[in-house]
Amino acid sequence: MANATVTGAWQGRNFIDGAWRHRPHEVFENINPSHADIVLGEYPRSTADDVDTAVRAARHAFDSWRRVSRIRRGELFTNLANLIRRDTDELAAVLSRENGKVLNEARAEIIEGLHMVEYVFGTARQPTGQIVASEIESKELFVRRKPRGVVAVITPWNFPFAVPLWMLGPSLLEGNTTVFKPSEETPEIGQRLVQLIEEAGFPAGTVNLVHGVGEEAGDALARHADVDVVAFTGSYDVGAHIRRLAAASDHKTCALEMGSKSAVIVCADADPALAVNAALLSAFKTTGQRCVSAGRILVHRSRLDAFVDQFVAQARGLKFADPFTPDAFAGPMVNQSGVDKVLMYNELARNEGAKVLLAGGRLLDEPRAGGYFLSPFVYQQEHRSELRTLREEVFGPHVAIIPFDTDEQAIRIYNDTPFGLSMSVVTEDYRRWRLYRDECDYGMGYVNLPCIGAEVHLPFGGVKRSGNGQPSAAALVDSVTHQTAFTVNYDRKIIMAQGMSAQTSADNAK
């Protein structure tokens, strides 16, 4: 970046087959989004050859790792949990600096990653299969899980510590080996995580780290013939590309968590203060840069005026600042591209006839002028299916308030997008929230809560363009293993199921 200042000596490395490797001549820069003139470090711009080396290392390590006791694999996660606890504050600071997430929220993400590690350790001693009854009394039927092989882990910048652990944890516990490509926007926290994994004692080749640009290293990893599973969180366009690559393979599967147009639905009987609080957190936490951020707030028309007054007043008072500012609610956008996208959608809302309630935009006062800071853009809009701003994901502090008259209409409005990731309904009526629970298209639903805030022991994924039915977090186990049926006969003769004869011509001759 022109006129940028390198403030530290952090030099990124790839980690392949237990060794740290540097590529001094092909690098990319890691920019501080709060102070865009500061370069936090340089990282390898890995090529397809680097990816191939990492995948081959993972494949070689798979034969021995899959034979390691599941209990022993779980114990390594205990080591990792202890290291994360030791370094929580340092890791949170690294994450805030390169991601822009406020320090409290960054620390919460580190704890979320820790919770995933603890969950994985806790399941290490749990049953991993089933004994199933047979039609034949002399037989036993077993259902067992076996690891698929090499898992490519391609993760986003907005949750650069927790999401990798959602994917790496279940994959490794089940006996797979991995190649991890963190986002080029947040490479340092990804590398710090791998350093802790190495310190925890995971064998060489089980976790390999390849830095790089998505179109280069990420694409090469998704295409690689010796990758068995691609676990990806990111945009719909990239996820759809990965799905096409997997479909072209004779063995590759993928677990995809992609975009959303999530919503908070404020019903006629909603608690006013709770509704406003839930909506603010859903729309603007992490500067609206969560896949589950609410781009829409559906409000019953009888509550509209009061809700709008309170929501806009409180949104106007939210503080977007350097993530180390003690009273900051949220930090900057991650990069200039994100800023440009939000500003484009702000203008599009105006062109589509929206009633602008809070004209957010670029924050150019000192010291925010040097970063990618935006203030909230809030508008009111009657629902129409053709409006792009009500259907497309923005990924920033941009939210539409949409009136509705009946629960059935609200459900139709909520479902009228290509996505289906997260929704929240605010109501005091259990019959009403059951209706929304059953009729809305989503992967994660909430009642009297924001539409953000998932816990790691639940599946994390969506429907339609938000996912492909293979959720992440705890549910990733189904994607990184395959179930095998195993039947044992304890008799000295063969008795077939379904009454089929087991006689051969030789038997008949006797």
Order of alpha helices (4+ residues) and beta strands (2+ residues): beta-beta-beta-beta-beta-alpha-alpha-alpha-alpha-beta-beta-beta-alpha-beta-alpha-beta-alpha-beta-alpha-beta-beta-alpha-beta-alpha-alpha-beta-beta-beta-alpha-beta-beta-alpha-beta-beta-beta-beta-alpha-beta-alpha
